[in-house]
């Protein structure tokens, strides 16, 4: 389903072309965003790409990753590291610095992302969106519900994928392009006006039981933190986990220190023999630094 038009081409020049080049045969792409603060040497984007190269059946997924740069420095860094980079221009807004949770610039950046993802769906592409502080441990695609329109990770998971009491986190989502998901993203984006001062995932938490939302008919599923884990509700099942998100954590340096521990622990786990895995107690050493902010907020 392709809703492309002249307006999209003008507002997002070159986007459709780069998505076509990066897409899987079923028109699925992987997206992340990058700004100057997260593009510095030996920082988040390097760790993010390293996770793909170190994960199980994830290295080939880099062929389908588009890094969306929010400023020129991030775009230049992306071009040095990766094949598919897109410069997302936003008039009169500077997204280059570190955006602290719930500040005005942080909220603008989050809502700009929701609008951009809506456009991707309108162009007829399915996507996995992943924050750059999500480590890819295993290929997540076999774990997705093949009947769901929209699947989203959780800060807190109740054990039931359809339960609206799950607490969603927009840092990792999988969406299929169809009329329901496009209508949903439109409704989600427009709902920011009714909920000023809230970011995207908190607005989703408020609208997910609205009658207007239910009338869309979206097949929504919440992802189990056993496989799609994070620092809010961490999974110590090393045999199951697909992604690890530095959620419930503020500050770039805290995230980096704890995610480096995650990658070290993952590499150590891969070296263990089956017998060693059976007899040893295996757990993530992270979060450590992120515990300082874990219960204060949840980016």
Rosetta silent file (secondary structure, phi, psi, omega in degrees, C-alpha in Angstrom):
SEQUENCE: XXXXXXXXXXXXXXXXXXXXXXXXXXXXXXXXXXXXXXXXXXXXXXXXXXXXXXXXXXXXXXXXXXXXXXXXXXXXXXXXXXXXXXXXXXXXXXXXXXXXXXXXXXXXXXXXXXXXXXXXXXXXXXXXXXXXXXXXXXXXXXXXXXXXXXXXXXXXXXXXXXXXXXXXXXXXXXXXXXXXXXXXXXXXXXXXXXXXXXXXXXXXXXXXXXXXXXXXXXXXXXXXXXXXXXXXXXXXXXXXXXXXXXXXXXXXXXXXXXXXXXXXXXXXXXXXXXXXXXXXXXXXXXXXXXXXXXXXXXX
SCORE:     score description
SCORE:     0.000 S_00000001
   1 L     0.000  117.024 -175.167    0.000    0.000    0.000 S_00000001
   2 L  -120.366  117.341 -178.336    1.675    3.167   -1.193 S_00000001
   3 L  -105.626   21.647 -174.922    0.295    6.577   -0.233 S_00000001
   4 L   -66.994  156.011  178.920    3.198    8.528   -1.718 S_00000001
   5 L  -161.843  177.809 -177.739    2.595   11.824   -3.433 S_00000001
   6 H   -61.023  -35.323 -178.568    4.224   15.023   -4.535 S_00000001
   7 H   -61.475  -41.756  178.945    3.830   16.536   -1.077 S_00000001
   8 H   -65.971  -41.291 -179.741    5.942   13.840    0.573 S_00000001
   9 H   -61.441  -35.293  179.074    8.632   14.162   -2.089 S_00000001
  10 H   -74.412  -44.643 -177.057    8.885   17.884   -1.418 S_00000001
  11 H   -72.978  -33.271 -177.607    8.879   17.632    2.379 S_00000001
  12 L  -129.163   70.458 -175.720   11.197   14.609    2.498 S_00000001
  13 L   -61.778  131.547  176.778   13.363   14.752   -0.638 S_00000001
  14 L    82.112   -4.966 -175.581   15.105   11.485   -1.467 S_00000001
  15 H   -64.775  -49.909 -176.262   13.421    9.515    1.313 S_00000001
  16 H   -59.479  -38.260 -179.422   11.494    7.067   -0.848 S_00000001
  17 H   -63.124  -45.666 -177.880   14.600    6.283   -2.883 S_00000001
  18 H   -70.583  -32.601  176.138   16.767    5.420    0.119 S_00000001
  19 H   -66.961  -40.123  177.133   13.982    3.329    1.658 S_00000001
  20 H   -60.002  -41.913 -177.451   13.618    1.395   -1.589 S_00000001
  21 H   -68.812  -33.089 -175.872   17.344    0.668   -1.631 S_00000001
  22 H   -91.629  -12.849 -169.603   17.440   -0.520    1.978 S_00000001
  23 L   -69.811  148.876  168.527   14.171   -2.474    2.066 S_00000001
  24 L   -71.710  168.786  179.604   13.808   -6.216    2.473 S_00000001
  25 L   -55.442  -29.337  179.625   11.843   -8.043   -0.249 S_00000001
  26 L   -91.558   15.828  177.366    8.616   -7.497    1.742 S_00000001
  27 L    66.992   35.596  174.032    9.334   -3.711    1.952 S_00000001
  28 E  -102.326  138.049  176.571   10.432   -3.823    5.592 S_00000001
  29 E  -129.402  162.940  174.124   13.166   -1.521    6.825 S_00000001
  30 E  -112.773  134.011 -176.007   14.933   -0.907   10.128 S_00000001
  31 E  -127.149  143.655  165.544   15.188    2.696   11.312 S_00000001
  32 E  -142.731  162.705  176.851   17.027    4.561   14.020 S_00000001
  33 E  -112.872  154.784 -176.557   17.660    8.254   14.650 S_00000001
  34 E  -145.689  132.605  171.368   20.954    9.942   15.406 S_00000001
  35 L  -121.000  177.521 -173.713   21.958   13.412   16.568 S_00000001
  36 H   -57.907  -40.957 -176.753   25.330   15.023   17.187 S_00000001
  37 H   -61.275  -36.479 -178.017   25.426   14.105   20.874 S_00000001
  38 H   -93.198    3.383 -177.580   25.028   10.398   20.124 S_00000001
  39 H  -107.398    5.160 -179.921   27.354   10.515   17.098 S_00000001
  40 L   -67.102  157.474 -179.235   30.590   11.392   18.915 S_00000001
  41 L   -56.931  139.840  177.935   33.517    8.936   18.576 S_00000001
  42 L    57.169   38.774  179.475   33.204    5.765   20.669 S_00000001
  43 L  -123.509 -148.517 -163.934   29.693    6.637   21.738 S_00000001
  44 H   -62.416  -44.456 -175.127   26.173    5.372   21.173 S_00000001
  45 H   -64.985  -34.611  177.024   26.032    4.876   17.407 S_00000001
  46 H   -64.837  -42.295  179.499   29.247    2.838   17.445 S_00000001
  47 H   -67.008  -39.571  178.740   27.871    0.605   20.197 S_00000001
  48 H   -59.845  -49.408 -179.707   24.544    0.245   18.380 S_00000001
  49 H   -66.864  -36.259  177.283   26.203   -0.933   15.157 S_00000001
  50 H   -60.100  -37.415 -178.908   28.530   -3.205   17.113 S_00000001
  51 H   -61.955  -37.691  176.282   25.499   -4.959   18.619 S_00000001
  52 H   -62.766  -41.274 -177.470   24.300   -5.940   15.140 S_00000001
  53 H   -72.527  -24.078 -177.743   27.703   -7.361   14.308 S_00000001
  54 H   -96.702  -12.800 -174.498   27.888   -9.300   17.593 S_00000001
  55 L   -79.206  173.886  177.309   24.321  -10.598   17.699 S_00000001
  56 E   -87.742  117.502  179.123   22.854  -13.890   16.513 S_00000001
  57 L    56.644   38.738  179.738   21.654  -13.607   12.895 S_00000001
  58 L  -115.790  -20.423 -174.451   21.698   -9.808   13.102 S_00000001
  59 H   -61.968  -36.520 -179.860   24.713   -8.766   11.019 S_00000001
  60 H   -69.401  -18.560  179.457   22.807   -9.188    7.746 S_00000001
  61 H   -70.748  -18.669  176.942   20.103   -6.857    9.071 S_00000001
  62 H   -61.682  -23.943  177.853   22.529   -3.943    8.730 S_00000001
  63 H   -67.252  -13.043 -176.103   21.823   -4.133    4.984 S_00000001
  64 H  -119.266   11.701 -179.742   18.299   -2.931    5.779 S_00000001
  65 E   -92.654  128.843  171.455   19.087   -0.268    8.396 S_00000001
  66 E  -112.390  122.264  176.748   18.520    3.405    7.595 S_00000001
  67 E   -93.266  121.398 -178.175   20.052    5.865   10.057 S_00000001
  68 E   -96.748  108.117 -177.896   18.008    9.064   10.178 S_00000001
  69 E   -84.777  135.527 -177.912   20.321   11.949   11.040 S_00000001
  70 L   -98.023   -4.104  176.583   18.786   14.921   12.861 S_00000001
  71 L  -156.412  169.338 -173.021   21.665   17.325   12.176 S_00000001
  72 H   -67.339  -37.945  178.832   24.586   17.726    9.790 S_00000001
  73 H   -61.900  -43.848  178.295   27.264   16.435   12.184 S_00000001
  74 H   -63.743  -38.403  179.402   25.265   13.242   12.723 S_00000001
  75 H   -64.574  -44.316  179.272   24.768   12.882    8.972 S_00000001
  76 H   -63.426  -39.944  177.914   28.491   13.218    8.282 S_00000001
  77 H   -65.446  -41.849  179.437   29.289   10.642   10.985 S_00000001
  78 H   -58.913  -43.678 -177.847   26.692    8.274    9.568 S_00000001
  79 H   -62.137  -26.175  177.283   28.233    8.491    6.091 S_00000001
  80 H   -77.111  -23.761 -170.948   31.549    7.330    7.567 S_00000001
  81 H  -107.423  -26.325 -163.987   29.966    4.320    9.252 S_00000001
  82 L  -146.925  157.696 -174.898   27.025    3.102    7.222 S_00000001
  83 L   -79.572  -33.598 -171.661   25.596    2.778    3.713 S_00000001
  84 L  -117.538  105.532 -179.348   22.126    4.203    4.247 S_00000001
  85 E  -127.933  136.927  177.805   21.875    7.642    5.861 S_00000001
  86 E  -127.717  131.348  178.861   19.006   10.122    5.572 S_00000001
  87 E   -91.045  112.363  178.995   19.152   13.758    6.656 S_00000001
  88 L   -94.637  106.803 -177.646   15.878   14.728    8.316 S_00000001
  89 L   -88.905  136.728  177.325   15.641   18.504    8.201 S_00000001
  90 L  -131.915  117.699 -175.716   13.462   20.353   10.687 S_00000001
  91 L   -65.758  134.613  171.104   13.056   24.091   10.278 S_00000001
  92 L    64.063   20.768  176.443   13.974   26.336   13.221 S_00000001
  93 L  -131.598  133.682  178.081   14.787   23.447   15.582 S_00000001
  94 L  -105.445  109.850 -179.449   18.269   22.360   16.723 S_00000001
  95 L  -101.242   15.145 -169.173   18.343   18.636   17.555 S_00000001
  96 L   -76.127  -35.993 -174.611   22.142   18.388   17.746 S_00000001
  97 L   -81.852  172.155  176.189   22.760   18.431   21.520 S_00000001
  98 L   -66.246  127.443 -177.525   21.906   15.852   24.140 S_00000001
  99 L  -100.970  111.481 -176.356   18.162   16.113   24.763 S_00000001
 100 L   -78.604  146.379 -172.076   17.318   15.559   28.389 S_00000001
 101 L   -51.809  126.373  173.021   14.155   13.675   29.234 S_00000001
 102 L    72.342    9.406  170.467   10.927   15.730   29.040 S_00000001
 103 L   -74.232  167.599 -177.757   12.578   19.032   28.110 S_00000001
 104 H   -59.949  -43.419  179.980   10.914   21.079   25.360 S_00000001
 105 H   -66.880  -36.008  176.812   13.492   20.031   22.754 S_00000001
 106 H   -60.651  -46.123 -179.788   13.163   16.379   23.801 S_00000001
 107 H   -64.113  -41.658  177.685    9.407   16.492   23.241 S_00000001
 108 H   -60.491  -40.382 -179.250    9.818   18.168   19.856 S_00000001
 109 H   -65.977  -41.402  179.888   12.279   15.467   18.831 S_00000001
 110 H   -64.853  -42.845 -178.543    9.931   12.659   19.915 S_00000001
 111 H   -74.310  -30.412  173.307    6.941   14.076   18.050 S_00000001
 112 H   -62.502  -37.406  177.987    9.027   14.781   14.952 S_00000001
 113 H   -64.094  -44.268  179.921    9.900   11.076   15.023 S_00000001
 114 H   -61.904  -42.228  178.758    6.248   10.011   15.188 S_00000001
 115 H   -63.186  -43.192  179.361    5.406   12.230   12.231 S_00000001
 116 H   -61.952  -43.547 -179.719    8.337   10.842   10.233 S_00000001
 117 H   -65.079  -33.409  174.560    7.318    7.232   10.939 S_00000001
 118 H   -60.572  -42.389  179.446    3.805    8.058    9.759 S_00000001
 119 H   -63.734  -41.089  178.244    5.294    9.209    6.454 S_00000001
 120 H   -58.334  -43.560  177.050    7.273    5.961    6.138 S_00000001
 121 H   -63.874  -41.120 -179.769    4.035    4.002    6.493 S_00000001
 122 H   -64.690  -26.738  176.568    2.303    6.232    3.929 S_00000001
 123 L   -79.470   -2.922  175.087    5.092    5.425    1.475 S_00000001
 124 L    91.461   20.614 -179.760    4.171    1.759    1.808 S_00000001
 125 L  -108.643  135.219  165.921    7.041    0.515    3.967 S_00000001
 126 E   -78.283  155.349  178.188    6.832   -1.667    7.060 S_00000001
 127 E  -148.828  152.107  159.453    9.403   -0.771    9.685 S_00000001
 128 E  -106.837  119.698  172.114   11.131   -1.710   12.868 S_00000001
 129 E  -100.337  132.943 -179.749   12.057    1.470   14.676 S_00000001
 130 E  -135.338  126.077  168.945   14.749    1.121   17.297 S_00000001
 131 L   -57.998  153.694 -179.620   16.324    3.784   19.477 S_00000001
 132 L   -73.021   -8.944  174.198   20.116    3.744   19.183 S_00000001
 133 L   -97.123   25.212  172.305   20.354    2.735   22.868 S_00000001
 134 E  -107.909  118.790  176.774   18.747   -0.622   22.037 S_00000001
 135 E   -87.140  131.584  179.850   21.282   -3.427   21.650 S_00000001
 136 E   -91.855  105.013 -176.071   20.331   -6.082   19.080 S_00000001
 137 L   -89.157  -41.725  178.376   21.209   -9.436   20.670 S_00000001
 138 E  -139.490  159.823  174.201   19.257  -11.727   18.323 S_00000001
 139 L   -60.441  117.273 -175.894   17.225  -11.390   15.159 S_00000001
 140 L   -82.848  -14.975 -170.263   13.805  -10.295   16.496 S_00000001
 141 H   -58.816  -39.094  177.651   11.755  -11.005   13.385 S_00000001
 142 H   -64.100  -17.215 -177.704   10.897  -14.660   14.239 S_00000001
 143 H   -90.912   -8.707 -178.898    9.459  -13.408   17.570 S_00000001
 144 L   -75.955  147.724  175.241    6.996  -10.942   16.044 S_00000001
 145 L   -74.941  118.282 -173.807    3.287  -11.779   15.865 S_00000001
 146 L   -72.663   -9.956 -179.520    2.600  -12.265   12.166 S_00000001
 147 L  -101.852   -8.921 -175.650   -1.023  -11.141   12.535 S_00000001
 148 L   -82.976  146.492  174.176   -0.416   -7.895   14.443 S_00000001
 149 L   -81.768  -38.842 -171.268   -0.400   -4.455   12.778 S_00000001
 150 E  -143.154  125.927  179.924    1.646   -2.722   15.444 S_00000001
 151 E  -127.564  137.251 -172.864    3.912   -4.185   18.113 S_00000001
 152 E  -138.063  142.390  177.443    5.660   -2.176   20.799 S_00000001
 153 E   -70.026  169.788 -175.594    8.144   -2.872   23.581 S_00000001
 154 E  -129.279  145.886  164.111    7.261   -2.312   27.225 S_00000001
 155 E   -76.392  -38.360  178.380    8.729   -0.692   30.280 S_00000001
 156 E  -139.127  124.646 -175.138    6.534   -3.044   32.300 S_00000001
 157 L  -112.002  131.100 -175.456    4.904   -6.176   30.825 S_00000001
 158 L   -84.697  -13.465 -176.637    1.935   -7.876   32.493 S_00000001
 159 L   106.519   -6.729 -178.152    2.397  -11.239   30.764 S_00000001
 160 L  -125.383  118.296 -173.856   -0.446  -10.780   28.257 S_00000001
 161 L   -65.565  -21.930 -179.566    0.409   -9.257   24.837 S_00000001
 162 L   -94.738   -3.208 -173.106   -3.094   -7.812   24.346 S_00000001
 163 L   -71.272  118.918 -179.277   -3.371   -6.320   27.842 S_00000001
 164 L   -71.764   -5.058  174.756   -3.895   -2.556   27.664 S_00000001
 165 L   -83.418   -8.106  172.493   -2.384   -2.275   31.161 S_00000001
 166 L   -59.355  146.483 -179.077    1.051   -2.950   29.693 S_00000001
 167 E  -101.059  105.255 -171.339    3.255    0.132   29.876 S_00000001
 168 E   -74.714  154.343  172.500    4.541    0.826   26.337 S_00000001
 169 E  -131.738  119.525 -175.614    7.935    2.158   25.340 S_00000001
 170 E   -74.789    5.335  179.990    8.279    3.749   21.896 S_00000001
 171 E   -75.234  -10.149  175.419   11.989    2.983   21.706 S_00000001
 172 E  -150.691  113.757 -179.893   11.304   -0.278   19.864 S_00000001
 173 E  -139.970  152.914  174.179    8.295   -0.799   17.601 S_00000001
 174 E  -126.971  123.798 -177.405    7.335   -2.911   14.605 S_00000001
 175 E  -131.501  137.121  174.350    4.621   -1.578   12.294 S_00000001
 176 L   -98.672  139.122 -178.638    3.130   -2.932    9.086 S_00000001
 177 L   -78.054  112.486  172.613    2.024   -0.448    6.454 S_00000001
 178 L  -158.934  177.364 -176.289   -1.742   -0.576    6.004 S_00000001
 179 H   -60.661  -36.783 -177.542   -4.730    1.709    6.450 S_00000001
 180 H   -66.531  -44.526 -178.205   -5.080    0.834   10.141 S_00000001
 181 H   -70.161  -36.243  178.467   -1.494    1.689   11.078 S_00000001
 182 H   -65.944  -43.882  176.478   -1.557    4.912    9.044 S_00000001
 183 H   -62.111  -39.196  179.157   -4.819    5.976   10.694 S_00000001
 184 H   -63.874  -47.227  179.850   -3.338    5.056   14.061 S_00000001
 185 H   -64.539  -36.594  174.506   -0.177    7.112   13.542 S_00000001
 186 H   -61.123  -46.478 -179.061   -2.278   10.048   12.385 S_00000001
 187 H   -65.073  -41.745  178.525   -4.446    9.771   15.502 S_00000001
 188 H   -60.844  -47.746 -178.211   -1.398    9.360   17.749 S_00000001
 189 H   -64.839  -43.766 -179.557    0.310   12.401   16.262 S_00000001
 190 H   -67.492  -26.079 -177.639   -2.799   14.580   16.420 S_00000001
 191 L   -69.488  -13.710  177.600   -3.406   13.538   20.056 S_00000001
 192 L   -61.406  -28.949 -179.217   -0.324   15.497   21.134 S_00000001
 193 L   -67.568  -36.139 -179.535   -2.515   18.616   20.909 S_00000001
 194 L   -79.287  -14.852 -177.548   -4.952   17.182   23.485 S_00000001
 195 L  -130.659   65.225 -177.155   -2.112   16.154   25.810 S_00000001
 196 L   -63.432  143.675  177.845    0.379   19.043   25.836 S_00000001
 197 L    85.311   -0.623  177.793    3.635   18.478   27.669 S_00000001
 198 L  -106.968  151.098  177.150    3.547   14.692   27.279 S_00000001
 199 L   -93.177  178.156 -167.418    5.812   12.641   25.059 S_00000001
 200 H   -59.471  -45.285 -174.435    4.713   10.017   22.563 S_00000001
 201 H   -72.291  -30.114  175.437    4.647    6.902   24.728 S_00000001
 202 H   -71.450  -35.948  175.142    2.716    8.602   27.545 S_00000001
 203 H   -65.482  -40.860  175.781    0.173    9.889   25.031 S_00000001
 204 H   -58.745  -41.347  177.924   -0.121    6.355   23.645 S_00000001
 205 H   -59.789  -30.803 -179.225   -0.780    5.158   27.168 S_00000001
 206 H   -84.117  -33.212 -173.952   -3.676    7.603   27.425 S_00000001
 207 H   -92.492   -9.381 -171.607   -5.258    7.028   23.992 S_00000001
 208 L   -67.544  -12.803  174.982   -4.967    3.234   23.790 S_00000001
 209 L  -113.566    5.716  176.765   -8.421    2.798   25.360 S_00000001
 210 L   -64.532  146.178  178.260  -10.111    5.747   23.586 S_00000001
 211 H   -63.955  -38.278  178.250  -13.126    4.797   21.511 S_00000001
 212 H   -61.353  -37.437  176.354  -11.681    6.665   18.517 S_00000001
 213 H   -67.943  -45.893 -178.810   -8.548    4.548   18.809 S_00000001
 214 H   -62.285  -32.779 -179.598  -10.541    1.317   19.195 S_00000001
 215 H   -66.854  -21.362  178.038  -12.623    2.214   16.120 S_00000001
 216 H   -64.606  -30.563  179.511   -9.459    2.130   13.989 S_00000001
 217 L    80.168   20.211 -178.514   -9.367   -1.636   14.510 S_00000001
 218 L   -63.528  132.069  172.735   -5.605   -1.755   14.988 S_00000001
 219 L   -86.672   96.388 -174.701   -4.223   -5.155   15.930 S_00000001
 220 E  -100.965  133.987  175.381   -1.937   -3.996   18.743 S_00000001
 221 E  -132.659  139.134  175.607    0.445   -6.305   20.604 S_00000001
 222 E   -96.901  135.976 -174.838    2.815   -5.541   23.447 S_00000001
 223 L   -84.178  137.481 -177.339    6.191   -7.275   23.275 S_00000001
 224 L   -68.318  129.631  178.731    7.266   -9.565   26.107 S_00000001
 225 L   -70.036   -8.400  172.194   10.179   -8.213   28.145 S_00000001
 226 L   -62.133  -41.044  179.167   11.504  -11.791   28.286 S_00000001
 227 L  -100.057  -37.466 -176.703   12.643  -11.291   24.679 S_00000001
 228 E  -110.412   82.584 -165.254   12.448   -7.505   24.253 S_00000001
 229 E   -96.851  173.796  178.150   14.126   -6.486   27.445 S_00000001
 230 E  -170.039  175.725 -175.897   15.377   -3.319   29.065 S_00000001
 231 L   -71.357  -18.167  176.355   16.642   -1.866   32.292 S_00000001
 232 L   -67.166  -43.253 -175.842   13.089   -1.180   33.515 S_00000001
 233 L  -145.455   86.707 -166.944   12.220   -4.907   33.587 S_00000001
 234 L   -83.750  142.170  176.872   15.300   -6.908   32.724 S_00000001
 235 L   -99.916  124.437  175.363   15.309  -10.446   31.353 S_00000001
 236 L   -97.736   14.477  174.928   18.059  -12.754   32.581 S_00000001
 237 L   -87.468   90.985 -176.235   17.073  -15.441   30.080 S_00000001
 238 L   -64.585  -22.174 -178.875   20.113  -15.190   27.836 S_00000001
 239 L   -79.512  -15.143 -174.728   18.704  -17.891   25.545 S_00000001
 240 L  -111.650  -30.361 -168.922   15.592  -15.848   24.736 S_00000001
 241 L   -64.381  135.503  178.824   16.493  -12.167   24.801 S_00000001
 242 L  -106.277  -40.017 -178.399   16.531  -10.381   21.436 S_00000001
 243 E  -136.354  152.924  176.097   17.031   -6.744   22.404 S_00000001
 244 E  -133.491  119.103 -174.107   18.234   -4.837   25.446 S_00000001
 245 E  -107.717  134.532  174.673   17.153   -1.212   25.876 S_00000001
 246 L   -81.769   58.066  175.660   18.746    1.324   28.212 S_00000001
 247 L   -85.762  176.897 -173.999   15.319    2.523   29.324 S_00000001
 248 L    49.961   42.608 -176.653   14.537    3.791   32.820 S_00000001
 249 L  -154.525  133.999  175.616   17.832    5.653   32.532 S_00000001
 250 L  -116.554  149.150  176.396   18.815    9.257   31.909 S_00000001
 251 L    96.826  124.104 -177.535   22.126   10.627   30.716 S_00000001
 252 H   -57.985  -44.939 -175.453   24.241    9.518   27.791 S_00000001
 253 H   -66.767  -38.899  176.155   27.253    8.490   29.884 S_00000001
 254 H   -60.428  -46.576  179.539   25.170    6.323   32.233 S_00000001
 255 H   -59.919  -46.040 -177.881   23.587    4.575   29.272 S_00000001
 256 H   -61.071  -45.514 -178.089   26.948    4.010   27.588 S_00000001
 257 H   -62.192  -42.658 -177.925   28.591    2.519   30.667 S_00000001
 258 H   -75.646  -35.183  177.672   25.770    0.083   31.287 S_00000001
 259 H   -70.189  -30.673  173.398   25.301   -0.896   27.642 S_00000001
 260 H   -64.158  -37.321  174.197   29.010   -1.636   27.382 S_00000001
 261 H   -62.579  -41.103  178.358   28.520   -4.054   30.278 S_00000001
 262 H   -57.584  -47.734 -178.065   25.621   -5.623   28.362 S_00000001
 263 H   -67.561  -36.302  176.082   27.796   -6.220   25.311 S_00000001
 264 H   -63.801  -44.160  179.987   30.649   -7.607   27.422 S_00000001
 265 H   -64.766  -38.829  179.504   28.260  -10.000   29.168 S_00000001
 266 H   -65.495  -42.540  178.653   26.758  -11.077   25.846 S_00000001
 267 H   -64.794  -37.755  177.511   30.172  -11.824   24.346 S_00000001
 268 H   -65.339  -40.678 -179.795   31.116  -13.853   27.445 S_00000001
 269 H   -61.274  -40.527 -177.503   27.865  -15.806   27.233 S_00000001
 270 H   -66.144  -22.409  179.409   28.540  -16.771   23.624 S_00000001
 271 H   -83.510  -12.369 -177.782   31.892  -18.299   24.646 S_00000001
 272 L   -74.016  143.161  172.718   30.298  -20.627   27.217 S_00000001
 273 L   -76.900  161.020  176.259   29.813  -24.291   26.394 S_00000001
 274 H   -54.245  -38.210  179.465   26.298  -25.791   26.834 S_00000001
 275 H   -65.717  -41.993  178.828   27.511  -27.516   30.001 S_00000001
 276 H   -64.861  -39.609  178.013   28.858  -24.258   31.412 S_00000001
 277 H   -62.541  -35.836 -178.146   25.587  -22.503   30.609 S_00000001
 278 H   -70.467  -37.950 -172.351   23.681  -25.218   32.459 S_00000001
 279 H   -94.290  -20.007 -177.400   25.765  -25.105   35.634 S_00000001
 280 L   -94.839  144.640  171.664   26.575  -21.394   35.923 S_00000001
 281 L   -81.625  117.727 -174.403   24.267  -18.693   37.194 S_00000001
 282 L  -112.106  131.415  179.021   24.184  -16.177   34.330 S_00000001
 283 L  -153.550  160.159  175.704   22.927  -12.641   34.715 S_00000001
 284 L   -79.465  137.674  174.884   23.475   -9.156   33.319 S_00000001
 285 L   -77.022  -23.638  175.229   25.701   -6.896   35.348 S_00000001
 286 L   -86.112  155.029    0.580   23.718   -3.909   34.096 S_00000001
 287 L   -83.182  143.802  172.456   22.011   -1.747   35.108 S_00000001
 288 L  -119.892  -71.003  178.299   24.516   -0.208   37.476 S_00000001
 289 H   -60.103  -34.439 -176.887   24.974    3.461   36.627 S_00000001
 290 H   -72.323  -14.941  177.375   21.399    3.587   35.375 S_00000001
 291 H   -61.807  -24.797  179.165   20.058    2.554   38.765 S_00000001
 292 H   -59.068  -36.621 -175.312   20.628    6.178   39.812 S_00000001
 293 L  -111.897    1.667 -169.653   17.790    7.264   37.525 S_00000001
 294 L   -56.478  -40.628 -175.115   15.807    4.035   37.129 S_00000001
 295 L  -100.773    7.891  179.755   12.887    5.025   39.311 S_00000001
 296 L   -91.552  -37.235 -179.457   12.930    8.727   38.520 S_00000001
 297 L  -160.854 -179.179 -171.603   11.770    8.617   34.879 S_00000001
 298 L  -147.275   72.571  178.151   11.537    6.302   31.888 S_00000001
 299 L   -72.032    0.000    0.000   12.911    7.508   28.540 S_00000001
